């Protein structure tokens, strides 16, 4: 087995190339794809490799998402590129009322095998309309699967699973993690949608997190280890369907839970997980479940303010100590 | 395009079928036998049947909340439609959709849509799919004058035009967007007139003349099939019923409705044409009407006899792989 390390961007591109090679019903549509290779260069090389299957759209999110829905209904496997996750607002009817509901409201006679790829998250001084983490909107809509991986190997394994899935998948990929490198196996593999992973085993407290926050939590865990606090980190990877079995397994071992996400705290996905742990695992808790999320303001532009608003390693360290009363 | 005598009689029967279906649906709704709300297209039968009559089974149609005519025109089974209206298991959507969400993928109906203007982006996808699969299918997206004012209309016309997608934007301009006159809502006064902005053909049609509808739609379809891109067709028509059943219709007078009914009813007009051509005798008309009554009666019976879903069926059909 090789030890090759590649970035999240490369992992995505590799996966798309392998999948498009395997299945010619797959195509990608979005803005700035053919000449530019995607606004982040995420699809570089694919337009040349697969002529006609990487398609430039006018600036029309409603038609980008809608074209995915209509093509999926008629035998294709589209990947639609949202440019920035924030722009889902301009294609929201197509996501919430069409993509999510068509199979159900037509009594199961159709399927919508499409992936909506949405680069999200803050930390780039991109300000309020290019920095959001909006995943909780989509877990709230029945009919969608929601994925938010952290490391490159998860990106590759999960995008493949998302493409092959017969249901619509919202695939959030954090912009600050594009350059993040990690080991990615050379051989073909799939990571099933709906499976979380323990990214650091520990016995004192469970941190439930996903996307970029996984890396922050890993850093916090190293600091806490010096104070003899042994943190277990569960990277949820998929938010819907949620791998509650793995969450329960970890909680039954540590009796303490901290949930960390980059999305703002109020109405964030952490509240849902906390409630469920309260309902189903109350007897296994030594302390109330706590949550860390961004402060409840839009993401500000100036780096000093953005840093203040987004969760930091020190917030996670303090949060763990608060749960453990240390 | 030429229409044979046999075809003309078949069109006549289909128009009567749509009308009988909707009149019956309206009655059953008034008797509280159909839940929810329904939107009838009585008065618009030349548009729905005329348009669908030039399509192949493998062509796609995206329909609207006022879609019963499109369904019957494209070949949906009235029995399964009534079963759906009753919320029964044998309905098209197993009772999960109702009147506003009937779909039959086996005959290319990509579904009625409860969101005004919701069909445009979906048809863009179907058009793209046709192009990528390199078939000669076409797609028709039905919409009303109200939907022409949504951004989805503009975005889809633009995208269909630049990608030369095989799509016909088929407006059924019945003069009212829900309860608001299109005279007030529609800048420029014409949906077909907007085609110039996209560099595509736009045709305003007497939408109550089924042969005229066929002529124009057939040309747009032929153009699309040849890969020459989309067209807008605006069938000028009128609905006799309210926006929804139960609509008090404060926005128009009964005189207005009566005038349209007396002077431009699509079925009466076509009937006169058939009589003039000596195709339709009184005996034949009676027989066709009898057949239609029987068909609709059986469809209603099928729907009424069908079993209700189990409440927990509500939890099925969300995902292929839950």
HADDOCK unambig.tbl for C-alpha pairs under 7 A between the chains (distance, minus, plus):
assign (segid A and resid 58 and name CA) (segid B and resid 159 and name CA) 6.70 0.50 0.50
assign (segid A and resid 60 and name CA) (segid B and resid 155 and name CA) 6.23 0.50 0.50
assign (segid A and resid 62 and name CA) (segid B and resid 121 and name CA) 6.52 0.50 0.50
assign (segid A and resid 62 and name CA) (segid B and resid 152 and name CA) 6.68 0.50 0.50
assign (segid A and resid 63 and name CA) (segid B and resid 121 and name CA) 4.73 0.50 0.50
assign (segid A and resid 63 and name CA) (segid B and resid 124 and name CA) 6.88 0.50 0.50
assign (segid A and resid 63 and name CA) (segid B and resid 155 and name CA) 6.61 0.50 0.50
assign (segid A and resid 63 and name CA) (segid B and resid 156 and name CA) 6.32 0.50 0.50
assign (segid A and resid 66 and name CA) (segid B and resid 121 and name CA) 4.23 0.50 0.50
assign (segid A and resid 66 and name CA) (segid B and resid 122 and name CA) 4.72 0.50 0.50
assign (segid A and resid 66 and name CA) (segid B and resid 124 and name CA) 6.97 0.50 0.50
assign (segid A and resid 66 and name CA) (segid B and resid 125 and name CA) 6.19 0.50 0.50
assign (segid A and resid 67 and name CA) (segid B and resid 121 and name CA) 5.72 0.50 0.50
assign (segid A and resid 67 and name CA) (segid B and resid 122 and name CA) 5.59 0.50 0.50
assign (segid A and resid 67 and name CA) (segid B and resid 124 and name CA) 5.18 0.50 0.50
assign (segid A and resid 67 and name CA) (segid B and resid 125 and name CA) 3.32 0.50 0.50
assign (segid A and resid 68 and name CA) (segid B and resid 125 and name CA) 5.72 0.50 0.50
assign (segid A and resid 69 and name CA) (segid B and resid 122 and name CA) 5.83 0.50 0.50
assign (segid A and resid 69 and name CA) (segid B and resid 125 and name CA) 6.32 0.50 0.50
assign (segid A and resid 70 and name CA) (segid B and resid 122 and name CA) 4.17 0.50 0.50
assign (segid A and resid 70 and name CA) (segid B and resid 123 and name CA) 5.81 0.50 0.50
assign (segid A and resid 70 and name CA) (segid B and resid 124 and name CA) 6.69 0.50 0.50
assign (segid A and resid 70 and name CA) (segid B and resid 125 and name CA) 3.86 0.50 0.50
assign (segid A and resid 70 and name CA) (segid B and resid 126 and name CA) 4.62 0.50 0.50
assign (segid A and resid 71 and name CA) (segid B and resid 125 and name CA) 4.32 0.50 0.50
assign (segid A and resid 71 and name CA) (segid B and resid 126 and name CA) 4.87 0.50 0.50
assign (segid A and resid 71 and name CA) (segid B and resid 128 and name CA) 6.62 0.50 0.50
assign (segid A and resid 71 and name CA) (segid B and resid 129 and name CA) 4.98 0.50 0.50
assign (segid A and resid 74 and name CA) (segid B and resid 126 and name CA) 6.14 0.50 0.50
assign (segid A and resid 74 and name CA) (segid B and resid 129 and name CA) 6.63 0.50 0.50
assign (segid A and resid 76 and name CA) (segid B and resid 129 and name CA) 6.60 0.50 0.50
assign (segid A and resid 103 and name CA) (segid B and resid 317 and name CA) 6.80 0.50 0.50
assign (segid A and resid 103 and name CA) (segid B and resid 318 and name CA) 6.36 0.50 0.50
assign (segid A and resid 104 and name CA) (segid B and resid 317 and name CA) 5.20 0.50 0.50
assign (segid A and resid 104 and name CA) (segid B and resid 318 and name CA) 4.80 0.50 0.50
assign (segid A and resid 105 and name CA) (segid B and resid 93 and name CA) 6.49 0.50 0.50
assign (segid A and resid 105 and name CA) (segid B and resid 96 and name CA) 5.18 0.50 0.50
assign (segid A and resid 105 and name CA) (segid B and resid 97 and name CA) 4.70 0.50 0.50
assign (segid A and resid 105 and name CA) (segid B and resid 101 and name CA) 6.60 0.50 0.50
assign (segid A and resid 106 and name CA) (segid B and resid 93 and name CA) 4.48 0.50 0.50
assign (segid A and resid 106 and name CA) (segid B and resid 96 and name CA) 6.69 0.50 0.50
assign (segid A and resid 106 and name CA) (segid B and resid 97 and name CA) 5.85 0.50 0.50
assign (segid A and resid 106 and name CA) (segid B and resid 101 and name CA) 6.52 0.50 0.50
assign (segid A and resid 106 and name CA) (segid B and resid 102 and name CA) 6.73 0.50 0.50
assign (segid A and resid 106 and name CA) (segid B and resid 103 and name CA) 6.22 0.50 0.50
assign (segid A and resid 107 and name CA) (segid B and resid 93 and name CA) 3.85 0.50 0.50
assign (segid A and resid 107 and name CA) (segid B and resid 94 and name CA) 5.31 0.50 0.50
assign (segid A and resid 107 and name CA) (segid B and resid 96 and name CA) 5.79 0.50 0.50
assign (segid A and resid 107 and name CA) (segid B and resid 317 and name CA) 6.03 0.50 0.50
assign (segid A and resid 108 and name CA) (segid B and resid 317 and name CA) 4.71 0.50 0.50
assign (segid A and resid 143 and name CA) (segid B and resid 318 and name CA) 5.71 0.50 0.50
assign (segid A and resid 143 and name CA) (segid B and resid 319 and name CA) 6.53 0.50 0.50
assign (segid A and resid 166 and name CA) (segid B and resid 320 and name CA) 6.05 0.50 0.50
assign (segid A and resid 167 and name CA) (segid B and resid 319 and name CA) 6.08 0.50 0.50
assign (segid A and resid 167 and name CA) (segid B and resid 320 and name CA) 6.18 0.50 0.50
